[in-house]
């Protein structure tokens, strides 16, 4: 597994082998600690653009092999900009 954030990636090179029974949240915690990210309370984890539940295990999510997890703040909705809102 590999975690990608705007602050860097964990591990910095390659992938970390993890047990299938481990919840995804564990590697996200290791990544945050290693990269010095203090608050991830509003962050989401995505694989191939699809949000996942990090409390689930790799086995429950059918994840195996070299998987990249995008971890970051939820993207804003984009909304419409009008002249009145400027």
N, CA, C and O atoms as CSV, one atom per row, in Angstrom:
chain,resi,resn,atom,element,x,y,z
A,1,UNK,N,N,0.844,-1.168,0.000
A,1,UNK,CA,C,0.000,0.000,0.000
A,1,UNK,C,C,0.890,1.232,0.000
A,1,UNK,O,O,2.019,1.215,0.491
A,2,UNK,N,N,0.350,2.292,-0.561
A,2,UNK,CA,C,1.055,3.566,-0.576
A,2,UNK,C,C,0.025,4.673,-0.400
A,2,UNK,O,O,-1.040,4.637,-1.015
A,3,UNK,N,N,0.341,5.654,0.438
A,3,UNK,CA,C,-0.557,6.769,0.699
A,3,UNK,C,C,0.000,8.023,0.040
A,3,UNK,O,O,1.164,8.375,0.235
A,4,UNK,N,N,-0.843,8.695,-0.743
A,4,UNK,CA,C,-0.449,9.921,-1.436
A,4,UNK,C,C,-1.219,11.093,-0.840
A,4,UNK,O,O,-2.446,11.057,-0.751
A,5,UNK,N,N,-0.485,12.139,-0.431
A,5,UNK,CA,C,-1.100,13.342,0.117
A,5,UNK,C,C,-0.463,14.553,-0.550
A,5,UNK,O,O,0.508,14.416,-1.294
A,6,UNK,N,N,-1.004,15.731,-0.288
A,6,UNK,CA,C,-0.389,16.947,-0.804
A,6,UNK,C,C,0.906,17.266,-0.062
A,6,UNK,O,O,1.689,18.098,-0.520
A,7,UNK,N,N,1.140,16.619,1.070
A,7,UNK,CA,C,2.370,16.815,1.851
A,7,UNK,C,C,3.456,15.814,1.498
A,7,UNK,O,O,4.570,15.903,2.015
A,8,UNK,N,N,3.155,14.876,0.639
A,8,UNK,CA,C,4.122,13.852,0.255
A,8,UNK,C,C,3.477,12.484,0.233
A,8,UNK,O,O,2.259,12.354,0.351
A,9,UNK,N,N,4.305,11.470,0.080
A,9,UNK,CA,C,3.772,10.109,0.043
A,9,UNK,C,C,4.428,9.258,1.123
A,9,UNK,O,O,5.538,9.532,1.580
A,10,UNK,N,N,3.699,8.217,1.510
A,10,UNK,CA,C,4.183,7.275,2.516
A,10,UNK,C,C,3.903,5.862,2.035
A,10,UNK,O,O,2.770,5.547,1.673
A,11,UNK,N,N,4.899,5.020,2.026
A,11,UNK,CA,C,6.296,5.335,2.231
A,11,UNK,C,C,6.819,6.238,1.106
A,11,UNK,O,O,6.184,6.367,0.060
A,12,UNK,N,N,7.967,6.853,1.329
A,12,UNK,CA,C,8.488,7.808,0.343
A,12,UNK,C,C,8.824,7.137,-0.983
A,12,UNK,O,O,8.786,7.778,-2.033
A,13,UNK,N,N,9.152,5.852,-0.937
A,13,UNK,CA,C,9.432,5.082,-2.160
A,13,UNK,C,C,8.806,3.704,-2.013
A,13,UNK,O,O,8.804,3.127,-0.926
A,14,UNK,N,N,8.287,3.190,-3.090
A,14,UNK,CA,C,7.733,1.847,-3.077
A,14,UNK,C,C,6.414,1.745,-2.335
A,14,UNK,O,O,5.663,2.713,-2.215
A,15,UNK,N,N,6.156,0.546,-1.843
A,15,UNK,CA,C,4.890,0.239,-1.176
A,15,UNK,C,C,5.174,-0.449,0.141
A,15,UNK,O,O,6.212,-1.092,0.297
A,16,UNK,N,N,4.260,-0.320,1.091
A,16,UNK,CA,C,4.389,-0.994,2.383
A,16,UNK,C,C,3.526,-2.248,2.373
A,16,UNK,O,O,2.350,-2.198,2.013
A,17,UNK,N,N,4.108,-3.359,2.764
A,17,UNK,CA,C,3.338,-4.595,2.891
A,17,UNK,C,C,2.517,-4.511,4.175
A,17,UNK,O,O,3.033,-4.157,5.235
A,18,UNK,N,N,1.254,-4.836,4.065
A,18,UNK,CA,C,0.348,-4.771,5.223
A,18,UNK,C,C,-0.463,-6.055,5.297
A,18,UNK,O,O,-0.730,-6.673,4.266
A,19,UNK,N,N,-0.862,-6.470,6.502
A,19,UNK,CA,C,-1.701,-7.662,6.618
A,19,UNK,C,C,-3.115,-7.362,6.121
A,19,UNK,O,O,-3.637,-6.270,6.344
A,20,UNK,N,N,-3.723,-8.324,5.456
A,20,UNK,CA,C,-5.081,-8.154,4.916
A,20,UNK,C,C,-6.095,-7.864,6.014
A,20,UNK,O,O,-7.144,-7.276,5.751
A,21,UNK,N,N,-5.791,-8.271,7.236
A,21,UNK,CA,C,-6.718,-8.079,8.353
A,21,UNK,C,C,-6.602,-6.700,9.014
A,21,UNK,O,O,-7.367,-6.384,9.925
A,22,UNK,N,N,-5.658,-5.889,8.565
A,22,UNK,CA,C,-5.456,-4.567,9.163
A,22,UNK,C,C,-6.422,-3.547,8.571
A,22,UNK,O,O,-6.618,-3.523,7.356
A,23,UNK,N,N,-7.026,-2.706,9.403
A,23,UNK,CA,C,-7.873,-1.635,8.866
A,23,UNK,C,C,-7.012,-0.602,8.119
A,23,UNK,O,O,-5.880,-0.333,8.521
A,24,UNK,N,N,-7.530,-0.044,7.073
A,24,UNK,CA,C,-6.817,0.946,6.264
A,24,UNK,C,C,-6.397,2.150,7.109
A,24,UNK,O,O,-5.365,2.765,6.841
A,25,UNK,N,N,-7.182,2.484,8.114
A,25,UNK,CA,C,-6.891,3.654,8.952
A,25,UNK,C,C,-5.489,3.589,9.550
A,25,UNK,O,O,-4.880,4.629,9.804
A,26,UNK,N,N,-4.975,2.401,9.776
A,26,UNK,CA,C,-3.649,2.264,10.395
A,26,UNK,C,C,-2.552,2.840,9.514
A,26,UNK,O,O,-1.676,3.544,10.016
A,27,UNK,N,N,-2.573,2.562,8.218
A,27,UNK,CA,C,-1.541,3.125,7.335
A,27,UNK,C,C,-1.756,4.629,7.169
A,27,UNK,O,O,-0.792,5.371,6.979
A,28,UNK,N,N,-3.004,5.083,7.237
A,28,UNK,CA,C,-3.265,6.519,7.141
A,28,UNK,C,C,-2.685,7.231,8.363
A,28,UNK,O,O,-2.156,8.336,8.243
A,29,UNK,N,N,-2.780,6.612,9.522
A,29,UNK,CA,C,-2.190,7.188,10.742
A,29,UNK,C,C,-0.668,7.220,10.648
A,29,UNK,O,O,-0.038,8.209,11.022
A,30,UNK,N,N,-0.081,6.136,10.146
A,30,UNK,CA,C,1.380,6.099,10.000
A,30,UNK,C,C,1.832,7.175,9.022
A,30,UNK,O,O,2.834,7.851,9.254
A,31,UNK,N,N,1.095,7.332,7.934
A,31,UNK,CA,C,1.439,8.344,6.920
A,31,UNK,C,C,1.368,9.743,7.516
A,31,UNK,O,O,2.280,10.547,7.319
A,32,UNK,N,N,0.294,10.043,8.245
A,32,UNK,CA,C,0.132,11.370,8.842
A,32,UNK,C,C,1.281,11.659,9.819
A,32,UNK,O,O,1.828,12.762,9.820
A,33,UNK,N,N,1.641,10.688,10.635
A,33,UNK,CA,C,2.726,10.871,11.599
A,33,UNK,C,C,4.054,11.092,10.876
A,33,UNK,O,O,4.802,12.009,11.217
A,34,UNK,N,N,4.344,10.266,9.892
A,34,UNK,CA,C,5.605,10.360,9.155
A,34,UNK,C,C,5.725,11.676,8.387
A,34,UNK,O,O,6.812,12.244,8.290
A,35,UNK,N,N,4.613,12.156,7.845
A,35,UNK,CA,C,4.628,13.375,7.030
A,35,UNK,C,C,4.374,14.638,7.848
A,35,UNK,O,O,4.366,15.738,7.296
A,36,UNK,N,N,4.167,14.493,9.160
A,36,UNK,CA,C,3.970,15.644,10.025
A,36,UNK,C,C,2.631,16.343,9.815
A,36,UNK,O,O,2.532,17.561,9.966
A,37,UNK,N,N,1.610,15.580,9.470
A,37,UNK,CA,C,0.275,16.145,9.270
A,37,UNK,C,C,-0.459,16.064,10.598
A,37,UNK,O,O,-0.700,14.977,11.122
A,38,UNK,N,N,-0.815,17.234,11.139
A,38,UNK,CA,C,-1.385,17.291,12.485
A,38,UNK,C,C,-2.863,16.929,12.544
A,38,UNK,O,O,-3.288,16.239,13.471
A,39,UNK,N,N,-3.649,17.377,11.579
A,39,UNK,CA,C,-5.095,17.180,11.676
A,39,UNK,C,C,-5.638,16.613,10.369
A,39,UNK,O,O,-5.614,17.281,9.335
A,40,UNK,N,N,-6.121,15.393,10.422
A,40,UNK,CA,C,-6.725,14.760,9.247
A,40,UNK,C,C,-8.197,14.449,9.491
A,40,UNK,O,O,-8.784,13.623,8.792
A,41,UNK,N,N,-8.791,15.106,10.477
A,41,UNK,CA,C,-10.163,14.783,10.872
A,41,UNK,C,C,-11.184,14.988,9.748
A,41,UNK,O,O,-12.212,14.312,9.726
A,42,UNK,N,N,-10.923,15.891,8.835
A,42,UNK,CA,C,-11.859,16.138,7.736
A,42,UNK,C,C,-11.357,15.581,6.406
A,42,UNK,O,O,-11.865,15.949,5.346
A,43,UNK,N,N,-10.371,14.704,6.459
A,43,UNK,CA,C,-9.800,14.131,5.247
A,43,UNK,C,C,-10.548,12.856,4.853
A,43,UNK,O,O,-11.178,12.203,5.686
A,44,UNK,N,N,-10.465,12.526,3.589
A,44,UNK,CA,C,-11.076,11.305,3.076
A,44,UNK,C,C,-10.012,10.479,2.351
A,44,UNK,O,O,-9.018,11.011,1.855
A,45,UNK,N,N,-10.242,9.186,2.303
A,45,UNK,CA,C,-9.360,8.267,1.589
A,45,UNK,C,C,-10.083,7.803,0.328
A,45,UNK,O,O,-11.256,7.430,0.368
A,46,UNK,N,N,-9.357,7.836,-0.794
A,46,UNK,CA,C,-9.928,7.406,-2.071
A,46,UNK,C,C,-8.970,6.468,-2.784
A,46,UNK,O,O,-7.749,6.599,-2.696
A,47,UNK,N,N,-9.556,5.526,-3.487
A,47,UNK,CA,C,-8.790,4.634,-4.351
A,47,UNK,C,C,-9.442,4.703,-5.718
A,47,UNK,O,O,-10.640,4.456,-5.861
A,48,UNK,N,N,-8.653,5.038,-6.712
A,48,UNK,CA,C,-9.165,5.212,-8.080
A,48,UNK,C,C,-10.356,6.166,-8.121
A,48,UNK,O,O,-11.325,5.930,-8.842
A,49,UNK,N,N,-10.276,7.247,-7.338
A,49,UNK,CA,C,-11.319,8.259,-7.324
A,49,UNK,C,C,-12.556,7.932,-6.518
A,49,UNK,O,O,-13.469,8.752,-6.428
A,50,UNK,N,N,-12.605,6.740,-5.925
A,50,UNK,CA,C,-13.768,6.323,-5.143
A,50,UNK,C,C,-13.440,6.369,-3.663
A,50,UNK,O,O,-12.453,5.785,-3.216
A,51,UNK,N,N,-14.283,7.077,-2.896
A,51,UNK,CA,C,-14.071,7.180,-1.458
A,51,UNK,C,C,-14.274,5.813,-0.804
A,51,UNK,O,O,-15.204,5.078,-1.135
A,52,UNK,N,N,-13.379,5.496,0.131
A,52,UNK,CA,C,-13.473,4.229,0.864
A,52,UNK,C,C,-13.684,4.507,2.349
A,52,UNK,O,O,-13.440,5.615,2.825
A,53,UNK,N,N,-14.133,3.503,3.063
A,53,UNK,CA,C,-14.281,3.576,4.509
A,53,UNK,C,C,-12.995,3.039,5.128
A,53,UNK,O,O,-12.768,1.829,5.112
A,54,UNK,N,N,-12.143,3.918,5.676
A,54,UNK,CA,C,-10.855,3.463,6.189
A,54,UNK,C,C,-10.935,2.605,7.452
A,54,UNK,O,O,-9.924,2.048,7.880
A,55,UNK,N,N,-12.108,2.492,8.046
A,55,UNK,CA,C,-12.229,1.612,9.212
A,55,UNK,C,C,-12.310,0.151,8.786
A,55,UNK,O,O,-12.181,-0.748,9.618
A,56,UNK,N,N,-12.523,-0.089,7.498
A,56,UNK,CA,C,-12.582,-1.462,6.995
A,56,UNK,C,C,-11.180,-1.997,6.726
A,56,UNK,O,O,-10.230,-1.235,6.547
A,57,UNK,N,N,-11.073,-3.316,6.703
A,57,UNK,CA,C,-9.786,-3.953,6.429
A,57,UNK,C,C,-9.539,-4.008,4.920
A,57,UNK,O,O,-10.444,-3.811,4.108
A,58,UNK,N,N,-8.287,-4.281,4.582
A,58,UNK,CA,C,-7.941,-4.440,3.167
A,58,UNK,C,C,-8.728,-5.594,2.562
A,58,UNK,O,O,-9.184,-5.511,1.422
A,59,UNK,N,N,-8.886,-6.675,3.329
A,59,UNK,CA,C,-9.633,-7.840,2.845
A,59,UNK,C,C,-11.088,-7.473,2.569
A,59,UNK,O,O,-11.639,-7.849,1.534
A,60,UNK,N,N,-11.709,-6.742,3.490
A,60,UNK,CA,C,-13.115,-6.362,3.311
A,60,UNK,C,C,-13.313,-5.471,2.084
A,60,UNK,O,O,-14.360,-5.504,1.438
A,61,UNK,N,N,-12.282,-4.674,1.777
A,61,UNK,CA,C,-12.360,-3.779,0.619
A,61,UNK,C,C,-11.834,-4.435,-0.658
A,61,UNK,O,O,-11.800,-3.810,-1.718
A,62,UNK,N,N,-11.423,-5.702,-0.545
A,62,UNK,CA,C,-10.891,-6.463,-1.684
A,62,UNK,C,C,-9.658,-5.791,-2.280
A,62,UNK,O,O,-9.503,-5.724,-3.499
A,63,UNK,N,N,-8.786,-5.297,-1.407
A,63,UNK,CA,C,-7.557,-4.635,-1.842
A,63,UNK,C,C,-6.386,-5.580,-1.694
A,63,UNK,O,O,-6.236,-6.247,-0.670
A,64,UNK,N,N,-5.562,-5.632,-2.713
A,64,UNK,CA,C,-4.350,-6.446,-2.662
A,64,UNK,C,C,-3.379,-5.940,-3.710
A,64,UNK,O,O,-3.767,-5.250,-4.653
A,65,UNK,N,N,-2.133,-6.284,-3.540
A,65,UNK,CA,C,-1.109,-5.835,-4.483
A,65,UNK,C,C,-0.697,-4.398,-4.196
A,65,UNK,O,O,-0.825,-3.915,-3.071
A,66,UNK,N,N,-0.201,-3.721,-5.229
A,66,UNK,CA,C,0.279,-2.344,-5.095
A,66,UNK,C,C,-0.877,-1.368,-5.292
A,66,UNK,O,O,-1.277,-1.078,-6.419
A,67,UNK,N,N,-1.398,-0.874,-4.192
A,67,UNK,CA,C,-2.561,0.011,-4.216
A,67,UNK,C,C,-2.148,1.386,-3.712
A,67,UNK,O,O,-1.466,1.503,-2.694
A,68,UNK,N,N,-2.562,2.423,-4.427
A,68,UNK,CA,C,-2.310,3.800,-4.010
A,68,UNK,C,C,-3.589,4.365,-3.404
A,68,UNK,O,O,-4.664,4.287,-3.999
A,69,UNK,N,N,-3.451,4.933,-2.215
A,69,UNK,CA,C,-4.574,5.549,-1.513
A,69,UNK,C,C,-4.366,7.060,-1.529
A,69,UNK,O,O,-3.383,7.554,-0.977
A,70,UNK,N,N,-5.268,7.785,-2.146
A,70,UNK,CA,C,-5.229,9.247,-2.116
A,70,UNK,C,C,-5.895,9.683,-0.821
A,70,UNK,O,O,-7.030,9.303,-0.535
A,71,UNK,N,N,-5.178,10.485,-0.043
A,71,UNK,CA,C,-5.661,10.894,1.270
A,71,UNK,C,C,-5.547,12.407,1.382
A,71,UNK,O,O,-4.450,12.963,1.323
A,72,UNK,N,N,-6.690,13.070,1.545
A,72,UNK,CA,C,-6.661,14.523,1.649
A,72,UNK,C,C,-8.027,15.092,1.956
A,72,UNK,O,O,-8.995,14.365,2.180
A,73,UNK,N,N,-8.079,16.410,1.960
A,73,UNK,CA,C,-9.340,17.098,2.250
A,73,UNK,C,C,-10.340,16.814,1.144
A,73,UNK,O,O,-9.983,16.655,-0.023
A,74,UNK,N,N,-11.584,16.755,1.538
A,74,UNK,CA,C,-12.669,16.559,0.582
A,74,UNK,C,C,-12.674,17.749,-0.363
A,74,UNK,O,O,-12.558,18.896,0.070
A,75,UNK,N,N,-12.807,17.476,-1.645
A,75,UNK,CA,C,-12.821,18.553,-2.630
A,75,UNK,C,C,-14.097,19.361,-2.498
A,75,UNK,O,O,-15.178,18.814,-2.281
A,76,UNK,N,N,-13.955,20.673,-2.632
A,76,UNK,CA,C,-15.120,21.569,-2.554
A,76,UNK,C,C,-16.010,21.373,-3.768
A,76,UNK,O,O,-15.557,20.929,-4.824
A,77,UNK,N,N,-17.269,21.707,-3.606
A,77,UNK,CA,C,-18.249,21.499,-4.660
A,77,UNK,C,C,-18.114,22.408,-5.853
A,77,UNK,O,O,-18.683,22.108,-6.903
A,78,UNK,N,N,-17.401,23.487,-5.750
A,78,UNK,CA,C,-17.198,24.325,-6.924
A,78,UNK,C,C,-18.266,25.384,-7.088
A,78,UNK,O,O,-17.852,26.445,-7.556
A,79,UNK,N,N,-19.423,25.322,-6.829
A,79,UNK,CA,C,-20.409,26.400,-6.877
A,79,UNK,C,C,-20.266,27.389,-8.015
A,79,UNK,O,O,-19.264,27.403,-8.729
A,80,UNK,N,N,-21.256,28.190,-8.165
A,80,UNK,CA,C,-21.313,29.173,-9.239
A,80,UNK,C,C,-20.827,30.515,-8.716
A,80,UNK,O,O,-21.217,30.938,-7.628
A,81,UNK,N,N,-20.000,31.166,-9.465
A,81,UNK,CA,C,-19.497,32.478,-9.093
A,81,UNK,C,C,-20.302,33.526,-9.840
A,81,UNK,O,O,-20.427,33.466,-11.063
A,82,UNK,N,N,-20.849,34.486,-9.104
A,82,UNK,CA,C,-21.581,35.579,-9.734
A,82,UNK,C,C,-20.904,36.886,-9.372
A,82,UNK,O,O,-20.133,36.960,-8.416
A,83,UNK,N,N,-21.200,37.901,-10.138
A,83,UNK,CA,C,-20.594,39.192,-9.885
A,83,UNK,C,C,-20.954,39.694,-8.491
A,83,UNK,O,O,-20.140,40.348,-7.840
A,84,UNK,N,N,-22.163,39.395,-8.028
A,84,UNK,CA,C,-22.585,39.831,-6.697
A,84,UNK,C,C,-21.790,39.186,-5.582
A,84,UNK,O,O,-21.684,39.745,-4.490
A,85,UNK,N,N,-21.220,37.999,-5.847
A,85,UNK,CA,C,-20.494,37.309,-4.797
A,85,UNK,C,C,-19.021,37.701,-4.752
A,85,UNK,O,O,-18.286,37.225,-3.887
A,86,UNK,N,N,-18.584,38.547,-5.655
A,86,UNK,CA,C,-17.188,38.959,-5.691
A,86,UNK,C,C,-16.882,40.101,-4.768
A,86,UNK,O,O,-15.737,40.549,-4.700
